[in-house]
Amino acid sequence: MKHLTHLLEYQVKDLLDIELQLLQILPKIIFCAKDKYLLKLLHLHLQETTIQSIKIGQVGQVLEILHTTKTSEVMTSLIKQITLFLNKDIKSELKDAGIIAELQKIEYYKIACYDTALSYAKELKLTSITSLLNDTLNQVYEINESLTDLAENHMNKKAANKY
């Protein structure tokens, strides 16, 4: 890598894979969740992730990244971790609270990646890419806030009172 553009491309390739991996695991998470409020949020999360994958794909097109085989090893590890958690035999209220915790690990990683890519795009004065990345980062923050609100105001209390 010889230029900041190369770092941006590297980050975008990573983000492309992050979104694709998340799209693959979210249906399994939805299948395992039981709480109606969590299910509603997970379905919204799936829709938002679909939009985010389209937006990061658009960024890739602008940067002329047509196809990538880059695998985000961090995301692969996070997906493995959430898969192991989903396979645990625990009560539904605890599992639902744990699902939120596992998803927030992913969301914080996405925030770091999008924020880094956004910083690069701003420095390179790539306004169309900056706009797409900023919109997507705001969506990720909103999902994360929704997960936090659900955990603090509902799921954690439900799990604590149940056991």
C-alpha positions as CSV (number, residue, x, y, z in Angstrom):
1,M,0.0,0.0,0.0
2,K,1.4,3.3,-1.0
3,H,-1.5,5.8,-0.6
4,L,-4.3,6.6,1.7
5,T,-6.7,5.5,-1.1
6,H,-5.3,2.0,-0.8
7,L,-6.1,2.0,3.0
8,L,-9.6,3.2,2.2
9,E,-10.0,0.4,-0.4
10,Y,-8.7,-2.1,2.1
11,Q,-11.2,-0.9,4.7
12,V,-14.1,-0.9,2.2
13,K,-13.3,-4.5,1.2
14,D,-13.4,-5.4,4.9
15,L,-16.7,-3.7,5.3
16,L,-18.2,-5.5,2.3
17,D,-17.4,-8.8,3.9
18,I,-18.5,-7.6,7.4
19,E,-22.0,-6.8,6.0
20,L,-22.2,-10.0,4.0
21,Q,-21.3,-12.1,7.0
22,L,-23.8,-10.3,9.2
23,L,-26.5,-10.8,6.6
24,Q,-25.8,-14.6,6.7
25,I,-26.0,-14.9,10.5
26,L,-28.9,-12.6,11.3
27,P,-31.6,-15.1,10.1
28,K,-30.1,-17.7,12.5
29,I,-30.1,-15.1,15.3
30,I,-33.8,-14.2,14.5
31,F,-34.6,-17.9,14.6
32,C,-33.1,-18.3,18.1
33,A,-34.6,-15.1,19.6
34,K,-37.9,-15.4,21.5
35,D,-38.7,-11.9,22.9
36,K,-41.2,-10.0,20.7
37,Y,-39.4,-6.7,21.1
38,L,-36.0,-8.2,20.3
39,L,-37.5,-10.0,17.3
40,K,-38.9,-6.7,16.0
41,L,-35.5,-5.0,16.4
42,L,-33.7,-8.0,14.8
43,H,-36.0,-7.8,11.7
44,L,-35.3,-4.0,11.5
45,H,-31.6,-4.8,11.9
46,L,-31.7,-7.2,9.0
47,Q,-33.4,-4.6,6.8
48,E,-30.8,-2.0,7.9
49,T,-27.9,-4.4,7.2
50,T,-29.3,-5.0,3.7
51,I,-29.3,-1.3,3.1
52,Q,-25.8,-0.9,4.6
53,S,-24.5,-3.7,2.3
54,I,-25.9,-1.9,-0.7
55,K,-24.4,1.4,0.4
56,I,-20.9,-0.1,1.0
57,G,-21.3,-1.8,-2.4
58,Q,-21.9,1.6,-3.9
59,V,-18.8,2.9,-2.2
60,G,-16.9,-0.1,-3.7
61,Q,-18.2,0.8,-7.2
62,V,-17.1,4.4,-6.9
63,L,-13.7,3.1,-5.9
64,E,-13.8,0.6,-8.7
65,I,-13.7,-2.4,-6.3
66,L,-15.7,-4.7,-8.5
67,H,-15.1,-8.0,-6.7
68,T,-13.3,-8.9,-3.5
69,T,-12.4,-12.1,-1.9
70,K,-11.1,-10.4,1.3
71,T,-12.4,-12.0,4.4
72,S,-12.7,-10.0,7.6
73,E,-11.0,-12.3,10.1
74,V,-12.3,-10.2,13.0
75,M,-15.9,-10.5,11.8
76,T,-15.4,-14.3,11.2
77,S,-14.3,-14.6,14.8
78,L,-17.2,-12.5,16.1
79,I,-19.6,-14.7,14.0
80,K,-18.0,-17.8,15.4
81,Q,-18.5,-16.4,18.9
82,I,-22.1,-15.6,18.4
83,T,-22.8,-19.0,16.8
84,L,-21.3,-20.7,19.8
85,F,-23.5,-18.6,22.1
86,L,-26.6,-19.4,20.1
87,N,-25.9,-23.1,20.4
88,K,-25.8,-22.9,24.2
89,D,-28.6,-24.6,26.1
90,I,-29.8,-21.7,28.2
91,K,-33.2,-20.2,29.1
92,S,-34.8,-17.9,26.5
93,E,-34.7,-14.7,28.5
94,L,-31.0,-15.2,29.2
95,K,-30.3,-16.1,25.6
96,D,-32.2,-13.0,24.3
97,A,-30.1,-10.8,26.7
98,G,-26.9,-12.5,25.5
99,I,-27.9,-12.1,21.8
100,I,-28.0,-8.3,22.4
101,A,-24.5,-8.4,24.0
102,E,-23.1,-10.5,21.1
103,L,-24.6,-8.2,18.5
104,Q,-23.3,-5.1,20.2
105,K,-19.7,-6.5,19.9
106,I,-20.3,-6.7,16.1
107,E,-21.9,-3.2,16.1
108,Y,-18.9,-1.7,17.9
109,Y,-16.6,-3.3,15.4
110,K,-18.6,-1.9,12.5
111,I,-18.6,1.5,14.1
112,A,-14.8,1.4,14.3
113,C,-14.5,0.3,10.6
114,Y,-17.0,2.7,9.2
115,D,-15.5,5.6,11.3
116,T,-12.0,4.8,9.9
117,A,-13.2,4.6,6.3
118,L,-15.1,7.8,6.8
119,S,-12.0,9.5,8.1
120,Y,-10.0,8.4,5.1
121,A,-12.7,9.5,2.7
122,K,-12.9,12.9,4.3
123,E,-9.2,13.4,4.1
124,L,-9.2,12.4,0.4
125,K,-12.1,14.8,-0.2
126,L,-14.3,12.0,-1.7
127,T,-17.6,13.7,-1.0
128,S,-20.0,11.1,-2.5
129,I,-18.2,8.3,-0.5
130,T,-18.1,10.5,2.6
131,S,-21.9,10.9,2.4
132,L,-22.6,7.2,2.0
133,L,-20.2,6.3,4.8
134,N,-21.6,8.9,7.1
135,D,-25.2,7.9,6.5
136,T,-24.3,4.2,7.1
137,L,-22.3,5.0,10.2
138,N,-25.3,6.9,11.6
139,Q,-27.5,3.9,10.9
140,V,-25.0,1.6,12.8
141,Y,-25.1,4.0,15.7
142,E,-28.9,4.0,15.8
143,I,-29.0,0.2,15.7
144,N,-26.5,0.0,18.5
145,E,-28.5,2.6,20.6
146,S,-31.6,0.6,20.0
147,L,-29.9,-2.6,21.2
148,T,-28.6,-0.7,24.3
149,D,-32.1,0.7,25.1
150,L,-33.7,-2.7,24.7
151,A,-31.1,-4.4,26.9
152,E,-31.3,-1.7,29.7
153,N,-35.0,-1.1,29.6
154,H,-36.4,-4.6,29.0
155,M,-34.2,-7.6,28.3
156,N,-31.8,-7.4,31.2
157,K,-34.6,-6.7,33.7
158,K,-36.6,-9.6,32.2
159,A,-33.6,-11.9,32.5
160,A,-32.8,-10.8,36.0
161,N,-36.4,-11.1,37.3
162,K,-36.9,-14.5,35.7
163,Y,-33.9,-16.1,37.5
